[in-house]
Amino acid sequence: MAGITDIERRNRAIHESSERRKQPKIQKLLDAFAIGATPKEACAYAEIHPNSLRSWCLQDRKLLWRLETMRQK
């Protein structure tokens, strides 16, 4: 059985680091949508570009569902 390579280990570390940095921004998006912000306003509050929000939602359907749920409340 082959172990993971250094490249795979590095890629996992980069992905995990990226996810940790994203979490506070996602929380800000959720908070903004909870008070009725538009996607543009929520992005400004979370200090991200709207294209980042679009990309994150395409990559993570669970995130999309969470954000849509907050927008509908």
C-alpha positions in Angstrom: 0.0 0.0 0.0 1.5 3.3 -1.0 1.4 6.3 1.3 0.5 9.8 0.3 3.1 11.7 -1.5 4.7 15.0 -0.4 2.8 16.8 -3.1 -0.6 15.3 -1.9 0.3 16.2 1.7 1.1 19.8 0.6 -2.0 20.1 -1.4 -4.1 18.9 1.5 -2.4 21.4 3.8 -3.1 24.2 1.4 -6.7 23.2 1.0 -7.2 23.0 4.8 -5.6 26.4 5.3 -7.8 27.9 2.6 -10.9 26.5 4.3 -9.9 27.9 7.7 -9.4 31.4 6.2 -12.7 31.2 4.4 -14.8 30.4 7.6 -14.9 33.9 9.0 -16.0 35.3 5.7 -18.7 32.7 5.3 -20.0 33.6 8.8 -20.1 37.3 7.7 -22.1 36.3 4.6 -24.5 34.3 6.7 -24.9 37.2 9.2 -25.5 39.7 6.4 -28.1 37.5 4.6 -29.8 37.0 8.0 -30.6 40.7 8.2 -31.8 41.0 4.6 -28.6 42.1 2.7 -28.4 41.6 -1.0 -25.6 39.4 -2.4 -23.6 42.5 -3.3 -24.0 44.0 0.2 -23.2 40.7 1.8 -20.0 40.4 -0.2 -19.0 43.9 0.7 -19.6 43.2 4.4 -17.5 39.9 4.1 -14.8 41.8 2.1 -14.9 39.3 -0.8 -15.5 39.8 -4.5 -18.9 38.6 -5.8 -17.1 36.2 -8.1 -15.6 34.5 -5.0 -19.1 34.0 -3.6 -20.3 32.6 -6.9 -17.2 30.3 -7.1 -17.6 29.0 -3.6 -21.3 28.2 -4.1 -20.6 26.3 -7.3 -17.9 24.3 -5.5 -20.0 23.7 -2.3 -23.8 23.1 -2.7 -24.2 22.8 1.0 -22.9 26.4 1.4 -25.3 27.5 -1.3 -28.1 25.9 0.5 -27.1 27.6 3.8 -26.9 31.0 2.2 -30.2 30.6 0.4 -31.9 29.5 3.6 -30.6 32.6 5.4 -31.8 34.9 2.6 -35.3 33.5 2.8 -35.7 34.1 6.5 
